[in-house]
Amino acid sequence: MSPTSEDDLGTPVPLPATGVRRVVSLVPSLTESVAETAPQLLVGATDWCTHPADLDVERVRGTKNPDVQRVLALRPDLVLANEEENRDADIAAIRAAGIAVWVTAPRTLDEGLASLARMLSVLGLGRPPWLAAARSAWASPYAGPRRRALVPIWRRPWMALGRDTFAGDVLARLGVDNVYADDESRYPKVELDAVLVLGVDLVVLPDEPYAFSAHDGPEAFAGWEVPVACVSGRHLTWYGPSLAEARQLLESQLAAAEMPPAELASDSPTPAGRVP
């Protein structure tokens, strides 16, 4: 009888008695986690799996539209997925073909670290040095002043971080409280002209999933009189080896927040309560 382990959702996952030897990852951060620990296990990954930069495996299209037949053709012992990143229909189709799928679902930093440890254990990899480094980097609590931030993740329409998100917990550990942390949605659509009444004193713009940058995003907040921080989306949202350096990098990017140039204010919406 093959051994089984429960994934983050409590789903029993059958594993080969001889151990996992072939892995397809549908999650960029998990791809990086396996590639940095035991690259010989990876036989497939999505087009969005950009780290490590020299990753050379079969590509199986995107996280939201994987080529299921290509995944199956790679004969994996295990497919790595994420509750939020991947579609239930694709996971079900892979399982229906007899392939085991391990689903992760961390919503906090601690859950992310624990999830990684369980996944790596299932792969027979133990605790790699980068996981210990990540735990160490985030071990000490934040002790400085706190700020309340809007954290957009998309525009046209504008969407933001809401409740129970991994990224929201990471920011909270850096002294940044998400103004939509109590929203009923995890990623609510927002109207910019109604946000300032929530007491925003910072805007955080990650460069993924929407590619916010110094030239695309800050101009929308030029009339708000609050600083804008452009941050690495990978270090804010990925749970994997990047966590070892994420705290130091994000702290420096948040500290570098600055007011958008005043000349951009005419192109930005005027929030409710703010006199133009």
VENUR-V540144 format. One record per residue. N is the residue number from 1. PSI is psi in whole degrees, 0 to 359 (NA if undefined). OMEGA is omega in radians with two decimals (none if undefined). D_LAST is the distance of its C-alpha to the last C-alpha in Angstrom with 2 decimals. Layout:
BEGIN
n:N psi:PSI omega:OMEGA d_last:D_LAST
n:N psi:PSI omega:OMEGA d_last:D_LAST
END
This chain:
BEGIN
n:1 psi:135 omega:3.14 d_last:70.58
n:2 psi:144 omega:3.09 d_last:67.29
n:3 psi:157 omega:3.07 d_last:65.16
n:4 psi:152 omega:3.03 d_last:61.83
n:5 psi:156 omega:3.13 d_last:58.70
n:6 psi:133 omega:3.11 d_last:55.66
n:7 psi:190 omega:-3.07 d_last:52.26
n:8 psi:336 omega:-3.13 d_last:48.94
n:9 psi:2 omega:-3.12 d_last:49.14
n:10 psi:13 omega:3.13 d_last:52.70
n:11 psi:126 omega:3.08 d_last:54.20
n:12 psi:130 omega:-3.11 d_last:57.68
n:13 psi:114 omega:3.13 d_last:57.79
n:14 psi:137 omega:-3.11 d_last:61.30
n:15 psi:148 omega:3.13 d_last:62.00
n:16 psi:140 omega:-3.13 d_last:64.95
n:17 psi:334 omega:-3.12 d_last:67.80
n:18 psi:0 omega:3.14 d_last:67.99
n:19 psi:160 omega:3.13 d_last:64.35
n:20 psi:124 omega:-3.10 d_last:61.22
n:21 psi:343 omega:-3.13 d_last:61.84
n:22 psi:125 omega:-3.07 d_last:59.47
n:23 psi:136 omega:2.93 d_last:55.76
n:24 psi:128 omega:3.14 d_last:53.06
n:25 psi:130 omega:3.10 d_last:49.51
n:26 psi:15 omega:-3.09 d_last:46.68
n:27 psi:119 omega:-3.09 d_last:44.10
n:28 psi:317 omega:-3.10 d_last:42.85
n:29 psi:327 omega:3.11 d_last:42.84
n:30 psi:326 omega:3.04 d_last:46.33
n:31 psi:312 omega:3.13 d_last:47.56
n:32 psi:321 omega:-3.13 d_last:46.58
n:33 psi:315 omega:3.14 d_last:48.22
n:34 psi:317 omega:-3.09 d_last:51.51
n:35 psi:326 omega:3.14 d_last:51.47
n:36 psi:346 omega:-3.06 d_last:51.04
n:37 psi:313 omega:-3.12 d_last:53.83
n:38 psi:75 omega:-3.05 d_last:56.39
n:39 psi:336 omega:-3.12 d_last:55.42
n:40 psi:342 omega:-3.14 d_last:58.82
n:41 psi:331 omega:-3.04 d_last:57.86
n:42 psi:125 omega:3.07 d_last:55.02
n:43 psi:349 omega:3.14 d_last:56.17
n:44 psi:151 omega:3.14 d_last:52.96
n:45 psi:168 omega:-3.12 d_last:49.16
n:46 psi:168 omega:3.08 d_last:46.13
n:47 psi:338 omega:-3.12 d_last:44.43
n:48 psi:358 omega:3.13 d_last:41.45
n:49 psi:93 omega:-2.99 d_last:43.76
n:50 psi:355 omega:-3.12 d_last:42.79
n:51 psi:139 omega:-0.08 d_last:44.29
n:52 psi:158 omega:-3.05 d_last:46.68
n:53 psi:331 omega:-3.09 d_last:46.06
n:54 psi:18 omega:-3.13 d_last:49.78
n:55 psi:125 omega:-3.08 d_last:50.20
n:56 psi:84 omega:3.11 d_last:52.89
n:57 psi:169 omega:3.09 d_last:53.53
n:58 psi:135 omega:3.12 d_last:53.62
n:59 psi:140 omega:-3.04 d_last:50.22
n:60 psi:32 omega:3.13 d_last:49.85
n:61 psi:211 omega:-2.96 d_last:46.56
n:62 psi:176 omega:3.13 d_last:43.35
n:63 psi:327 omega:-3.12 d_last:42.63
n:64 psi:347 omega:-3.13 d_last:41.70
n:65 psi:54 omega:-3.12 d_last:44.41
n:66 psi:149 omega:3.05 d_last:47.34
n:67 psi:95 omega:-3.04 d_last:50.52
n:68 psi:320 omega:-3.13 d_last:52.65
n:69 psi:323 omega:3.10 d_last:55.88
n:70 psi:321 omega:3.07 d_last:55.22
n:71 psi:311 omega:-3.11 d_last:54.55
n:72 psi:324 omega:-3.12 d_last:57.85
n:73 psi:339 omega:3.13 d_last:59.69
n:74 psi:354 omega:3.08 d_last:58.88
n:75 psi:53 omega:-3.14 d_last:60.98
n:76 psi:149 omega:2.97 d_last:58.82
n:77 psi:333 omega:-3.09 d_last:60.19
n:78 psi:138 omega:3.03 d_last:56.68
n:79 psi:132 omega:3.13 d_last:53.24
n:80 psi:130 omega:-3.10 d_last:50.20
n:81 psi:174 omega:3.11 d_last:47.23
n:82 psi:139 omega:-3.08 d_last:44.17
n:83 psi:323 omega:-3.07 d_last:43.31
n:84 psi:322 omega:-3.02 d_last:39.71
n:85 psi:328 omega:-3.02 d_last:40.16
n:86 psi:155 omega:-3.07 d_last:43.11
n:87 psi:141 omega:3.11 d_last:44.00
n:88 psi:322 omega:-3.09 d_last:46.62
n:89 psi:321 omega:3.14 d_last:48.45
n:90 psi:319 omega:3.11 d_last:49.03
n:91 psi:317 omega:-3.14 d_last:50.20
n:92 psi:321 omega:-3.13 d_last:52.51
n:93 psi:321 omega:3.12 d_last:53.93
n:94 psi:317 omega:3.12 d_last:54.77
n:95 psi:323 omega:-3.14 d_last:56.43
n:96 psi:335 omega:3.12 d_last:58.32
n:97 psi:4 omega:3.08 d_last:59.87
n:98 psi:12 omega:-3.13 d_last:61.25
n:99 psi:132 omega:-3.14 d_last:58.84
n:100 psi:140 omega:3.11 d_last:57.48
n:101 psi:129 omega:3.09 d_last:53.69
n:102 psi:119 omega:-3.08 d_last:52.12
n:103 psi:127 omega:3.08 d_last:48.66
n:104 psi:157 omega:-3.10 d_last:46.29
n:105 psi:49 omega:-3.13 d_last:43.46
n:106 psi:140 omega:3.09 d_last:41.94
n:107 psi:0 omega:3.04 d_last:38.75
n:108 psi:166 omega:3.11 d_last:38.83
n:109 psi:315 omega:3.14 d_last:39.87
n:110 psi:319 omega:3.10 d_last:43.16
n:111 psi:324 omega:3.11 d_last:43.88
n:112 psi:315 omega:3.14 d_last:43.21
n:113 psi:319 omega:3.12 d_last:45.68
n:114 psi:321 omega:3.13 d_last:48.23
n:115 psi:316 omega:3.12 d_last:47.82
n:116 psi:318 omega:-3.14 d_last:48.45
n:117 psi:318 omega:3.12 d_last:51.53
n:118 psi:315 omega:-3.12 d_last:52.97
n:119 psi:314 omega:-3.13 d_last:52.39
n:120 psi:325 omega:3.10 d_last:53.95
n:121 psi:318 omega:3.11 d_last:56.86
n:122 psi:327 omega:3.12 d_last:57.51
n:123 psi:359 omega:3.13 d_last:57.66
n:124 psi:28 omega:-3.01 d_last:60.18
n:125 psi:352 omega:3.12 d_last:58.01
n:126 psi:210 omega:-3.10 d_last:57.69
n:127 psi:102 omega:-3.12 d_last:54.93
n:128 psi:161 omega:-3.14 d_last:53.94
n:129 psi:323 omega:-3.10 d_last:52.80
n:130 psi:330 omega:3.12 d_last:49.17
n:131 psi:320 omega:3.07 d_last:48.96
n:132 psi:322 omega:3.12 d_last:50.30
n:133 psi:322 omega:3.12 d_last:47.85
n:134 psi:316 omega:3.11 d_last:44.93
n:135 psi:317 omega:-3.12 d_last:46.20
n:136 psi:319 omega:-3.10 d_last:46.58
n:137 psi:328 omega:-3.07 d_last:43.12
n:138 psi:10 omega:-3.04 d_last:41.48
n:139 psi:320 omega:-3.07 d_last:44.07
n:140 psi:138 omega:-3.13 d_last:42.36
n:141 psi:155 omega:3.07 d_last:39.55
n:142 psi:139 omega:-3.07 d_last:36.10
n:143 psi:12 omega:-3.10 d_last:35.92
n:144 psi:191 omega:3.11 d_last:32.59
n:145 psi:152 omega:-3.12 d_last:29.21
n:146 psi:151 omega:3.10 d_last:27.53
n:147 psi:153 omega:3.11 d_last:24.07
n:148 psi:125 omega:-2.98 d_last:22.49
n:149 psi:147 omega:2.85 d_last:21.51
n:150 psi:133 omega:-3.11 d_last:20.47
n:151 psi:85 omega:3.12 d_last:23.20
n:152 psi:145 omega:3.04 d_last:22.73
n:153 psi:352 omega:-3.12 d_last:26.06
n:154 psi:156 omega:2.98 d_last:25.21
n:155 psi:157 omega:-3.06 d_last:22.67
n:156 psi:62 omega:0.06 d_last:23.22
n:157 psi:163 omega:3.07 d_last:23.32
n:158 psi:130 omega:3.05 d_last:21.54
n:159 psi:153 omega:-3.06 d_last:24.15
n:160 psi:166 omega:2.99 d_last:24.40
n:161 psi:136 omega:3.07 d_last:27.18
n:162 psi:226 omega:-3.05 d_last:28.34
n:163 psi:157 omega:2.93 d_last:31.41
n:164 psi:52 omega:3.10 d_last:34.65
n:165 psi:148 omega:3.09 d_last:33.95
n:166 psi:313 omega:-3.12 d_last:35.74
n:167 psi:322 omega:3.11 d_last:32.58
n:168 psi:322 omega:3.11 d_last:30.93
n:169 psi:321 omega:3.10 d_last:34.02
n:170 psi:313 omega:3.14 d_last:34.06
n:171 psi:320 omega:3.13 d_last:30.52
n:172 psi:326 omega:3.12 d_last:31.48
n:173 psi:354 omega:3.09 d_last:34.39
n:174 psi:13 omega:3.09 d_last:32.05
n:175 psi:15 omega:-3.11 d_last:29.96
n:176 psi:116 omega:-3.13 d_last:27.18
n:177 psi:125 omega:-3.12 d_last:26.88
n:178 psi:125 omega:-3.10 d_last:25.62
n:179 psi:343 omega:3.11 d_last:23.23
n:180 psi:22 omega:-3.10 d_last:25.07
n:181 psi:336 omega:3.14 d_last:28.50
n:182 psi:10 omega:3.13 d_last:29.50
n:183 psi:152 omega:3.14 d_last:28.44
n:184 psi:341 omega:-3.14 d_last:31.40
n:185 psi:151 omega:3.09 d_last:30.99
n:186 psi:333 omega:3.13 d_last:31.61
n:187 psi:74 omega:-3.05 d_last:29.10
n:188 psi:148 omega:2.90 d_last:26.67
n:189 psi:139 omega:-3.06 d_last:24.39
n:190 psi:151 omega:3.03 d_last:20.82
n:191 psi:117 omega:-3.04 d_last:17.64
n:192 psi:327 omega:-3.08 d_last:14.81
n:193 psi:1 omega:3.12 d_last:12.32
n:194 psi:4 omega:-3.00 d_last:14.93
n:195 psi:321 omega:-3.01 d_last:15.82
n:196 psi:335 omega:3.11 d_last:13.83
n:197 psi:347 omega:3.11 d_last:15.60
n:198 psi:359 omega:3.10 d_last:18.69
n:199 psi:41 omega:-3.14 d_last:18.01
n:200 psi:130 omega:3.00 d_last:17.40
n:201 psi:14 omega:3.10 d_last:17.76
n:202 psi:144 omega:2.98 d_last:19.07
n:203 psi:129 omega:3.14 d_last:19.13
n:204 psi:121 omega:-3.10 d_last:22.67
n:205 psi:100 omega:3.05 d_last:23.44
n:206 psi:154 omega:-3.10 d_last:27.21
n:207 psi:14 omega:2.93 d_last:28.79
n:208 psi:149 omega:0.14 d_last:30.76
n:209 psi:326 omega:3.01 d_last:31.17
n:210 psi:141 omega:-3.07 d_last:28.20
n:211 psi:65 omega:3.03 d_last:28.37
n:212 psi:147 omega:3.13 d_last:24.99
n:213 psi:179 omega:3.11 d_last:25.02
n:214 psi:341 omega:-3.09 d_last:23.12
n:215 psi:358 omega:-3.11 d_last:22.61
n:216 psi:95 omega:3.12 d_last:21.98
n:217 psi:303 omega:-3.09 d_last:19.54
n:218 psi:329 omega:-3.10 d_last:17.41
n:219 psi:335 omega:-3.14 d_last:15.11
n:220 psi:345 omega:-3.07 d_last:14.02
n:221 psi:17 omega:-3.05 d_last:12.62
n:222 psi:336 omega:-3.14 d_last:11.15
n:223 psi:6 omega:-3.02 d_last:7.61
n:224 psi:340 omega:-3.08 d_last:9.60
n:225 psi:37 omega:3.02 d_last:11.02
n:226 psi:148 omega:-3.14 d_last:14.41
n:227 psi:155 omega:3.12 d_last:17.38
n:228 psi:132 omega:3.11 d_last:18.94
n:229 psi:122 omega:3.02 d_last:22.74
n:230 psi:123 omega:-3.04 d_last:24.73
n:231 psi:164 omega:3.12 d_last:28.09
n:232 psi:117 omega:3.11 d_last:31.44
n:233 psi:325 omega:3.11 d_last:31.75
n:234 psi:316 omega:-3.10 d_last:35.52
n:235 psi:341 omega:3.11 d_last:35.53
n:236 psi:326 omega:-2.98 d_last:33.14
n:237 psi:342 omega:-3.11 d_last:34.86
n:238 psi:138 omega:3.00 d_last:38.43
n:239 psi:112 omega:-3.06 d_last:41.24
n:240 psi:205 omega:-3.11 d_last:44.03
n:241 psi:331 omega:-3.13 d_last:44.98
n:242 psi:340 omega:3.13 d_last:41.37
n:243 psi:336 omega:-3.13 d_last:40.96
n:244 psi:329 omega:-3.14 d_last:43.17
n:245 psi:355 omega:-3.02 d_last:40.55
n:246 psi:318 omega:-3.06 d_last:37.39
n:247 psi:310 omega:-3.11 d_last:36.73
n:248 psi:318 omega:-3.12 d_last:36.89
n:249 psi:312 omega:-3.11 d_last:34.86
n:250 psi:322 omega:3.09 d_last:32.05
n:251 psi:317 omega:-3.13 d_last:31.93
n:252 psi:323 omega:3.13 d_last:31.50
n:253 psi:323 omega:3.09 d_last:28.81
n:254 psi:322 omega:3.12 d_last:26.81
n:255 psi:336 omega:-3.11 d_last:27.32
n:256 psi:7 omega:3.13 d_last:25.96
n:257 psi:139 omega:-3.12 d_last:22.50
n:258 psi:160 omega:3.10 d_last:19.84
n:259 psi:135 omega:3.03 d_last:16.17
n:260 psi:148 omega:3.13 d_last:15.45
n:261 psi:137 omega:-3.07 d_last:15.27
n:262 psi:330 omega:-3.09 d_last:11.99
n:263 psi:347 omega:3.12 d_last:13.07
n:264 psi:351 omega:-3.02 d_last:12.85
n:265 psi:328 omega:-3.11 d_last:9.12
n:266 psi:342 omega:-3.13 d_last:9.11
n:267 psi:357 omega:-3.07 d_last:11.84
n:268 psi:154 omega:3.11 d_last:10.55
n:269 psi:149 omega:3.08 d_last:9.63
n:270 psi:112 omega:-3.08 d_last:6.61
n:271 psi:155 omega:3.10 d_last:9.03
n:272 psi:136 omega:3.11 d_last:10.13
n:273 psi:353 omega:-3.13 d_last:9.51
n:274 psi:118 omega:-3.09 d_last:6.35
n:275 psi:127 omega:-3.11 d_last:3.82
n:276 psi:NA omega:none d_last:0.00
END
